[in-house]
Amino acid sequence: MTSAVTNRPRDCLGCRIVGAAGLIGIGAYLANVAWKNKTFAGRVTFSTISLAFVTLGVQRYKQEFPFEKKTENT
């Protein structure tokens, strides 16, 4: 017997949009923090982390690694 929970898609478009928006939002916040930072090392550090979060957000939306779906061969 299969239930409605097991039949629904695991990674729907709405889930991807919300997840990507969250990650990109974190990246935007960190970019703002980097812009306001007074030291060069702080700017570089926060800019790098910001870029990483924005990249993860785009990958989440496009379902690329590390968010790709694994298919089972049955």
C-alpha positions as CSV (number, residue, x, y, z in Angstrom):
1,M,0.0,0.0,0.0
2,T,1.4,3.4,-1.0
3,S,0.5,6.6,0.7
4,A,0.3,10.1,-0.6
5,V,3.5,11.0,1.1
6,T,5.5,8.4,-0.7
7,N,4.0,9.3,-4.1
8,R,4.7,13.1,-4.0
9,P,7.9,14.4,-5.6
10,R,10.8,14.8,-3.2
11,D,12.0,18.1,-4.6
12,C,9.2,20.2,-6.0
13,L,9.7,23.6,-7.6
14,G,8.3,25.5,-4.6
15,C,10.7,23.7,-2.3
16,R,13.6,24.6,-4.6
17,I,12.6,28.2,-4.8
18,V,12.2,28.6,-1.1
19,G,15.6,26.9,-0.4
20,A,17.4,28.9,-3.1
21,A,15.9,32.2,-1.9
22,G,17.0,31.4,1.7
23,L,20.6,30.6,0.7
24,I,20.8,33.6,-1.7
25,G,19.3,35.8,1.1
26,I,22.0,34.7,3.5
27,G,24.6,35.4,0.8
28,A,23.2,38.9,0.3
29,Y,23.2,39.6,4.0
30,L,26.8,38.5,4.3
31,A,27.7,40.7,1.2
32,N,26.2,43.6,3.1
33,V,28.3,42.8,6.2
34,A,31.4,42.5,4.0
35,W,30.7,45.9,2.5
36,K,30.4,47.6,5.9
37,N,33.5,45.8,7.3
38,K,36.5,48.2,7.9
39,T,39.3,45.7,7.6
40,F,40.5,44.2,4.3
41,A,40.7,40.7,5.8
42,G,37.1,41.0,7.1
43,R,35.9,42.1,3.7
44,V,37.7,39.2,1.9
45,T,36.4,36.7,4.4
46,F,32.8,37.8,4.3
47,S,32.8,38.2,0.6
48,T,34.1,34.7,0.1
49,I,31.5,33.2,2.4
50,S,28.8,35.3,0.7
51,L,29.8,34.1,-2.7
52,A,29.7,30.5,-1.4
53,F,26.1,30.9,-0.2
54,V,24.9,32.6,-3.4
55,T,26.5,29.8,-5.4
56,L,24.8,27.2,-3.2
57,G,21.5,29.0,-3.7
58,V,21.9,28.8,-7.5
59,Q,22.9,25.2,-7.3
60,R,19.9,24.5,-5.1
61,Y,17.5,26.0,-7.7
62,K,19.1,24.2,-10.6
63,Q,19.4,20.9,-8.7
64,E,23.1,20.6,-9.3
65,F,25.7,19.0,-7.0
66,P,25.3,18.7,-3.9
67,F,21.5,18.9,-4.3
68,E,21.1,16.6,-7.3
69,K,18.4,13.9,-7.1
70,K,19.6,10.4,-7.0
71,T,17.5,8.0,-9.0
72,E,17.1,4.4,-8.1
73,N,17.1,1.7,-10.7
74,T,14.4,-0.8,-9.8
